[in-house]
Amino acid sequence: MFSSQSLHRDSNAHIFQPSPTYISLMKMARVMFAAVVTLALLVAAQASDPELTSDFFVAPGVDKATLTGDYFTSQVFRDGVNVVAPAKIGVKRITSDSFTVLTGLGVSSAMIKYLPGGINPHHTHPRGTEVLLVLEGELSVGLVDTTNKLFTKTLYQGDVFVFPKGLVHYQINMSSRPACVYVAFSSSNPGTVSIPVTLFGSGIPDNVHTAAFKVNNQVVDKLQAPFNK
């Protein structure tokens, strides 16, 4: 609250005129507000891909003048995706690791083929949101939010589904014919954390699992077996 001395009345105009103290406080408030907004923007920037200070990324030692359209072209998806037995799912990825021009652009992609019964098990992408487009066939998908609510949907050719960044999700082909999807990510390298592999193939001690899941060692051993070969 400001004291009565902070504002004084202009007797001619019959309106309150701000005193120098009031003006000074308002300027300080504006500066503080700008600082808060700037800090929020910096935090948001740090949570996403690094910002480029050039039109696009060029690796050190590469002469930008020698680049052609080939530098911006990937042919990884040209021949589709093969599934190698006994697997029932095949994946091709285009990220900044293999396609350096994506570095700092905040995008990447993948193409996935699912044979009948093929599953992309529970996993997350810690650095990017996933947008999935069904190119062929039928696919059942699901995601779990932070309130532990499960969202499921059966997708058909032309359908698009979004998996928000960091949320656990899965895809499975429960139909009798193959399905193929194109996936885009909001990160040049979104990362993948497979829940089954992380839990049972990373070396977490058995006593942690038995306590967390309320099961005995035999159950834990059985769950770990496929990942410890």
C-alpha positions in Angstrom: 0.0 0.0 0.0 1.1 3.5 -0.7 0.8 6.4 1.8 -1.3 9.4 1.1 1.9 11.3 0.3 2.7 8.9 -2.5 -0.1 10.4 -4.7 -1.1 14.0 -4.9 -4.2 15.6 -6.5 -4.1 18.0 -9.4 -6.8 20.5 -8.3 -7.3 21.8 -11.9 -7.7 18.4 -13.6 -9.5 16.7 -10.7 -7.4 13.5 -11.2 -4.7 11.8 -9.2 -1.2 12.3 -10.6 1.4 9.7 -9.7 4.2 11.0 -7.5 7.9 10.4 -8.3 7.9 7.6 -5.7 5.0 5.8 -7.3 6.6 6.1 -10.8 9.9 4.7 -9.4 8.1 1.7 -7.9 6.2 1.0 -11.1 9.5 1.1 -13.1 11.0 -1.4 -10.6 7.9 -3.7 -10.9 8.2 -3.7 -14.7 11.9 -4.6 -14.5 11.1 -7.4 -12.1 8.4 -8.7 -14.4 10.7 -8.7 -17.4 13.3 -10.6 -15.4 10.8 -13.3 -14.4 9.6 -13.6 -18.0 13.3 -13.9 -19.2 14.1 -16.5 -16.6 11.0 -18.5 -17.7 12.1 -18.4 -21.3 15.6 -19.5 -20.4 14.3 -22.5 -18.4 12.0 -23.5 -21.3 14.9 -23.2 -23.8 17.1 -25.4 -21.6 14.4 -28.1 -21.6 14.4 -28.4 -25.4 17.0 -28.9 -28.1 19.9 -26.3 -28.1 19.1 -23.2 -30.1 21.1 -22.8 -33.3 22.9 -19.5 -33.9 23.1 -20.3 -37.7 20.7 -21.4 -40.3 21.6 -25.0 -39.8 24.2 -27.2 -38.2 27.5 -27.8 -40.1 30.0 -30.1 -38.4 33.4 -28.6 -37.6 35.9 -28.9 -40.4 33.2 -29.0 -43.1 33.2 -26.2 -45.7 29.6 -24.9 -45.9 30.3 -23.7 -49.4 30.7 -27.2 -50.6 27.3 -28.5 -49.4 24.6 -29.4 -51.8 21.0 -30.6 -51.5 22.4 -34.0 -50.6 23.3 -32.6 -47.2 19.6 -32.1 -46.5 18.4 -35.5 -47.9 18.1 -38.9 -46.3 17.1 -42.0 -48.2 16.8 -44.2 -45.2 13.0 -44.8 -45.7 13.3 -45.3 -49.4 13.2 -49.1 -49.2 10.7 -49.3 -46.4 11.4 -51.4 -43.2 12.3 -55.1 -43.1 11.5 -57.3 -40.1 14.2 -59.8 -39.3 12.9 -63.1 -37.8 12.3 -64.0 -35.1 11.4 -60.4 -34.4 7.9 -59.2 -35.2 8.8 -55.5 -35.4 11.3 -53.5 -37.5 12.4 -49.9 -37.0 14.4 -47.3 -39.0 15.3 -44.1 -37.4 16.5 -40.7 -38.6 17.9 -38.7 -35.8 20.8 -36.2 -35.4 23.1 -39.1 -34.6 22.8 -40.4 -38.2 21.6 -37.3 -40.0 23.6 -34.4 -38.7 21.7 -31.6 -40.3 18.9 -32.3 -37.8 21.2 -31.1 -35.0 19.5 -28.3 -33.2 16.4 -28.3 -35.4 14.2 -30.0 -32.8 12.8 -32.7 -35.2 13.5 -36.3 -36.1 11.6 -39.3 -37.4 11.2 -43.0 -37.7 9.4 -45.7 -39.7 8.1 -48.8 -37.9 6.7 -52.0 -39.3 4.7 -54.4 -37.1 3.9 -58.0 -38.2 0.8 -59.5 -36.6 1.5 -59.8 -32.9 4.3 -57.3 -33.2 4.7 -55.0 -30.2 6.7 -51.9 -29.3 6.6 -52.5 -25.5 6.0 -49.9 -22.8 8.6 -47.1 -23.2 9.1 -43.3 -23.0 10.8 -40.6 -25.0 12.4 -38.3 -22.3 13.3 -35.5 -24.8 10.4 -35.4 -27.3 6.7 -35.7 -28.1 5.8 -38.4 -30.6 3.3 -38.0 -33.4 2.4 -41.3 -35.1 0.7 -41.6 -38.6 -0.6 -45.0 -39.7 0.5 -45.6 -43.3 -0.8 -49.1 -43.6 -2.9 -51.6 -41.6 -4.3 -51.4 -38.1 -2.5 -50.6 -34.8 -3.6 -50.6 -31.1 -1.9 -48.0 -29.0 -2.0 -46.8 -25.4 -0.5 -44.2 -23.1 -0.6 -43.6 -19.3 -0.6 -40.0 -17.9 0.8 -38.8 -14.6 -2.5 -39.5 -12.8 -2.1 -43.2 -13.9 -5.0 -43.0 -16.3 -4.7 -45.3 -19.4 -5.8 -44.0 -22.8 -6.2 -46.5 -25.6 -7.2 -46.4 -29.3 -7.3 -48.6 -32.3 -5.8 -46.7 -35.3 -6.4 -47.3 -39.0 -4.7 -46.1 -42.1 -4.5 -42.3 -42.2 -5.1 -41.9 -38.4 -2.7 -39.8 -36.3 -2.0 -40.3 -32.6 0.1 -38.1 -30.2 2.2 -39.4 -27.3 3.2 -36.5 -25.1 6.9 -36.2 -24.1 7.9 -38.4 -21.2 4.7 -40.4 -20.9 4.7 -44.2 -20.9 3.2 -45.6 -24.0 3.1 -48.7 -26.3 1.9 -50.0 -29.7 0.8 -53.5 -30.7 -0.5 -55.0 -33.9 -3.4 -57.2 -32.9 -4.7 -57.6 -36.4 -4.0 -60.4 -38.9 -1.9 -58.3 -41.4 1.2 -56.1 -41.2 1.0 -52.5 -40.1 3.4 -49.7 -41.0 3.7 -46.2 -39.4 5.6 -43.0 -39.8 6.7 -41.2 -36.6 7.8 -37.7 -36.0 9.4 -36.3 -32.8 9.8 -32.8 -31.4 13.5 -33.4 -30.7 16.4 -34.1 -33.0 17.3 -37.0 -30.6 14.3 -37.9 -28.4 15.8 -40.9 -26.7 14.0 -44.1 -25.8 13.7 -45.7 -22.4 12.3 -49.2 -22.6 10.5 -50.0 -19.4 11.0 -53.8 -19.4 14.7 -53.5 -20.3 15.3 -50.7 -17.8 13.6 -52.6 -15.0 14.8 -56.1 -15.6 17.9 -55.8 -17.7 19.8 -53.0 -16.1 21.0 -54.9 -13.0 18.6 -53.4 -10.4 19.1 -55.6 -7.3 16.5 -58.4 -6.8 15.6 -57.2 -3.3 14.5 -53.9 -4.8 12.1 -55.7 -7.2 10.7 -58.0 -4.6 10.0 -55.1 -2.2 8.6 -52.9 -5.0 6.4 -55.5 -6.7 5.5 -57.6 -3.6 6.7 -60.8 -5.3 9.3 -63.5 -4.5 12.7 -64.0 -6.1 11.4 -66.7 -8.5 9.1 -64.2 -10.1 11.9 -61.7 -10.5 14.2 -64.3 -11.9 11.6 -65.2 -14.5 11.1 -61.5 -15.5 14.8 -60.9 -15.8 15.6 -64.1 -17.8 14.8 -62.7 -21.3 17.1 -59.7 -20.8 20.1 -61.6 -19.2 21.0 -63.8 -22.1 
